[in-house]
Structure formats: C-alpha cells, structure tokens
C-alpha cells in the first residue's frame, strides 16, 4: 500500500493521494463517509458523512458506529506522517459523546497546528512517551454539533519504544 501511495503522491500530490486512498479503503468506505479535503503536509483533513441507506439505523439516523468510524484512523495516520520515522504513534483509546440524533450530512475537520506539533516533539524529547487527546467534532454545515470524539494517541520516541518492547519480551521469556 505504501508503494501505491508513494507513486500516486508523486503523480497527483500527497493531499489528493491521501484523500483517494482513504476513500477507497473498505473499512472507511463502509461508513458512508468521504475525505473531501486533505493538505499536502498532512496537517488538515476534512470528511463528509451524509445520511445514506448504508449508515441509516432503525430509527432513521446515522449509526453511532459510522459516526465514530468516519474519524477513526485519520488522526493517527496524519500524526505518523507529520512526526516522521523517529516516532511511534498508536491509537490508544476513544470516547464518543452523542449530542443529538444525526439526520443531516455531517462534517469533521482534523487539524494539527504548528504549536501542538512543537509541543509533542518537545515533550517526547523530554519524556520519551506521552498520550495526547484530540477532540473531533461532527457537525452540520450550520455548525450544529451532533457528536464529539475524543481520540487518545500514544506517541513515543522510536528508539525508546523499541527498547521498552525488547525489555518486556525479555521479562516475559
């Protein structure tokens, strides 16, 4: 998959390749959502989640699973690419708060600011690992909030992470 992405990114740009491949991925595609914008530096992505026959539940609203799944994975992939090869990034946990039944097309934006990236780099340099919580809001075009997702991402210095795993494996043996 990485080779396909690299080839596509060289041809049409990173943002467009990110958008196209996420939209083709079956796990994401089945939510009914689509990535409608993505920046070439991975710091911004926007998704659209319409109410469709694929994600409509028994009472005629968007399934809660689709509300969560449409934002799952994107922040982690963004941060992996922003930070680079010297870091390990994992999704650690998530919480979703439903504010109202979703009966309209929803949008979510995932944006990584320069200040947050700098904070992460500085904290990992000092502490070697940390958890970061980002909140993603699913809202309609008028700004009415339907759900909020808190994603907890684990970030570590790659050398530290490898050594930590090696020590755990030795203790388990």
Secondary structure, DSSP 8 states (H G I E B T S, - for coil): -HHHHHHHHHHH-HHHHHHHHHHH-HHHHTTTEEEEEE-TTSSEEEEEE---TTTB-TTSSB-HHHHHHTTTTHHHHHHHHHH-TTEEEEEEEEEEEE-S---S-EEEEEE--HHHHHHHHHHHHHHSEEEEEEEEEEE-TT--EEEEEEEEEEEEEHHHHHHHHHHHHHHH-
